[in-house]
Amino acid sequence: MRTLYLQVERENVSKYVVFSGDPGRVRKIAEMMDNAEEIAYNREFNTFTGYYKGVRITVTSTGIGGPSAAIAMEEMYECGMEVAVRLGTVMGLKDNLGTFIIPRGCMRLESTSKTYVDASYPAVSDFDVLRCMNESVKANGGQFDNSIICSMDGFYSEMRESRLSRQMQNTVAEKIRSLKKYNIGGIDMESGAMLTLANLMGIKGCVVTMTTVLENLKDYLKDEARVKAEHDLIKVVLDGIVIYDKGE
């Protein structure tokens, strides 16, 4: 029986699931795998299952933000998911452009996770999977940190100034400065919900992000640097899953 939104069936889903916001990036991940087959594409959810270095992996897109990411998590859990890894980008707050952030936890300023559990419930990564992803970054010659990040809902109201935010005198810069007081490494829109759900589900969850932009887009990776960063991010996550699988 197919799930409601992803339109996937249990027999086509691996216990290892990689989530990425962009459907186009999912295709790039699939291109780095062997025998990857598109098993469903509905709305923003594009899903492939294939093999990487002999390990069966499913990868799906979530679109932008916590609500659709939670739908993807829920439906993959219905299909037997045991390990969930978010692969994506993050807005850096520490002049850490081009650096991997593999957060040990996430500050939950988004609202989706709060529909499941009280705001005091922690959004934390699984230590075993996080360690494997750290090892993968080192093996691939990259740099990383395990900073706490923050998930928010409003891109143009909380993360990036816009015509409307200026018109409404929303103080985006002040919101970002307030996060720096808490030693937050970066901001995204999905990790809070996804890590919360992984812990509620009793599965292993982890987030691997690349800092492709800095606060309020004051700088960002361009052209070939952005292409290389995306390739490196995909390889690190896939290699990290293989490291974890071998250690099970």
C-alpha positions in Angstrom: 0.0 0.0 0.0 1.4 3.4 -1.0 1.8 6.2 1.5 -0.5 9.2 1.1 2.0 11.9 0.0 5.3 10.3 -0.9 3.5 7.5 -2.7 6.1 4.9 -1.6 5.7 1.3 -0.6 7.4 -0.4 2.3 9.2 -3.0 0.1 10.9 -0.2 -1.9 12.3 1.7 1.1 15.6 1.0 2.8 16.1 1.2 6.5 18.6 4.0 5.7 16.8 7.2 4.4 18.5 10.4 3.3 16.3 13.5 3.2 17.1 16.6 1.2 14.9 19.6 0.5 15.6 20.1 -3.2 14.1 17.5 -5.6 16.9 18.4 -8.0 19.6 17.5 -5.4 17.9 14.2 -4.9 18.6 13.3 -8.5 22.2 14.3 -8.0 22.4 12.0 -5.0 20.9 9.2 -7.1 23.5 9.7 -9.8 26.2 8.9 -7.3 24.5 5.6 -6.4 24.4 2.3 -8.2 21.2 0.9 -9.7 19.2 3.9 -8.4 15.5 3.8 -9.4 12.9 6.5 -9.0 10.2 4.8 -7.0 7.9 7.8 -6.7 7.5 11.5 -7.5 4.5 13.3 -6.0 4.3 17.0 -5.2 7.7 18.0 -3.7 8.6 14.4 -2.8 11.0 12.8 -5.3 12.2 9.4 -4.1 14.9 7.0 -5.3 16.3 3.8 -3.9 19.6 2.4 -4.9 23.0 1.2 -3.6 26.2 2.9 -2.6 29.2 0.8 -2.0 26.9 -2.2 -1.5 24.6 -0.5 1.0 20.9 0.0 0.1 19.8 3.6 0.6 16.6 5.5 0.0 16.8 9.2 -0.7 13.8 11.6 -0.9 13.1 15.3 -1.1 11.1 17.2 1.4 10.7 20.7 0.0 11.3 23.7 2.3 10.4 23.8 5.9 9.3 21.7 8.8 5.7 20.7 7.9 6.6 18.9 4.7 9.8 17.4 6.3 7.6 16.0 9.0 5.3 14.4 6.4 8.3 12.8 4.8 9.6 11.5 8.1 6.2 10.1 9.1 5.7 8.2 5.8 9.2 6.8 5.7 8.7 5.6 9.3 5.6 3.8 8.2 7.8 2.1 5.7 10.3 0.8 8.2 13.0 3.6 8.3 15.5 3.0 11.1 18.2 5.7 10.3 17.2 9.2 9.1 19.8 11.7 7.8 19.0 15.2 6.7 21.4 16.3 4.0 21.2 20.0 3.3 22.5 23.6 3.6 22.6 25.9 6.5 23.0 29.7 6.9 26.2 30.1 9.0 26.5 32.5 11.9 30.2 32.0 12.6 32.0 33.1 9.3 32.2 29.4 8.6 31.5 29.4 4.9 32.2 26.1 3.2 32.4 24.2 6.5 30.3 21.2 7.4 28.0 21.6 10.5 26.9 18.3 11.9 24.9 19.5 14.8 24.7 17.7 18.1 21.4 19.4 18.7 19.0 22.0 17.4 17.2 24.9 19.0 13.5 24.6 18.2 12.2 28.0 17.1 10.1 26.3 14.4 6.5 25.3 15.2 6.1 21.9 13.6 7.8 20.0 16.3 5.6 21.7 18.9 2.6 20.0 17.4 4.1 16.7 18.6 5.7 17.5 21.9 6.3 20.2 24.4 8.9 22.8 23.6 11.2 21.5 26.4 11.7 18.2 24.6 15.3 18.2 23.1 16.0 17.9 19.4 19.3 16.0 19.4 21.3 13.8 17.0 22.1 10.2 17.5 25.7 10.0 18.7 26.7 6.9 16.8 25.5 8.3 13.4 27.0 11.7 14.2 30.4 10.1 14.9 30.3 8.2 11.6 29.5 11.4 9.8 32.4 13.2 11.5 34.7 10.3 10.4 33.4 10.7 6.9 34.2 14.4 6.7 37.7 13.7 8.0 38.2 10.9 5.5 37.1 13.2 2.7 39.4 16.0 3.7 36.8 18.4 5.0 36.4 20.5 8.1 33.4 20.3 10.4 32.0 21.3 13.8 29.2 19.9 15.9 27.7 23.3 16.8 24.1 23.6 18.0 22.0 25.0 15.2 18.6 26.7 15.2 15.5 25.9 13.1 13.1 28.7 12.2 10.0 29.0 10.1 10.2 32.4 8.4 12.9 32.8 5.8 11.9 36.3 4.8 10.7 37.3 8.3 13.6 35.8 10.4 16.6 34.9 8.2 16.7 37.2 5.2 15.6 40.8 4.9 13.0 41.5 2.2 10.9 44.4 0.9 8.1 43.3 3.2 10.3 42.8 6.3 11.7 46.3 5.8 8.2 47.7 5.2 7.0 46.0 8.4 10.1 47.0 10.3 10.9 43.4 11.2 14.3 43.3 12.8 15.8 40.3 11.1 19.3 41.4 12.0 18.4 41.6 15.6 16.9 38.1 15.6 20.2 36.8 14.2 22.3 38.7 16.7 20.2 37.2 19.5 21.0 33.7 18.3 24.7 34.5 18.3 24.5 35.1 22.1 23.6 31.4 22.4 26.7 30.2 20.4 24.4 29.0 17.6 26.4 27.8 14.5 23.8 28.2 11.9 20.1 28.4 10.9 17.9 26.1 8.9 14.2 25.3 8.6 13.9 21.5 8.9 16.4 20.0 11.5 14.4 20.9 14.6 11.3 19.0 13.4 13.3 16.1 12.0 15.5 15.4 15.0 12.5 15.7 17.3 10.6 13.2 15.3 13.5 10.8 15.1 13.8 10.7 18.9 10.0 10.3 19.3 10.1 7.5 16.8 13.0 5.8 18.6 15.1 5.7 15.5 18.6 7.2 14.8 18.6 10.7 13.4 21.4 13.0 12.3 21.8 16.2 10.3 24.7 16.9 7.9 24.8 20.4 6.5 27.1 22.6 4.5 27.4 26.3 5.2 26.7 27.7 1.8 25.5 31.2 2.9 26.3 33.5 5.8 23.8 35.5 7.9 21.4 37.6 5.9 23.3 36.5 2.7 26.2 38.8 3.4 28.3 36.2 1.6 27.7 32.9 -0.2 29.4 30.1 -2.2 29.3 30.9 -5.9 29.5 29.0 -9.1 32.0 26.1 -9.1 32.5 26.5 -5.3 28.8 25.8 -4.8 28.8 22.9 -7.1 31.8 21.3 -5.4 30.3 21.9 -2.0 27.1 20.1 -3.0 29.1 17.2 -4.4 31.2 17.0 -1.2 28.1 17.1 1.0 26.5 14.2 -0.9 29.6 12.1 -0.7 30.2 12.7 3.0 26.6 11.6 3.8 26.7 8.5 1.6 30.2 7.5 3.0 29.0 8.1 6.5 26.1 5.7 6.1 28.5 3.1 4.8 30.8 3.6 7.8 27.8 3.3 10.1 26.5 0.2 8.3 29.9 -1.6 8.6 30.0 -0.8 12.3 26.5 -2.2 13.1 
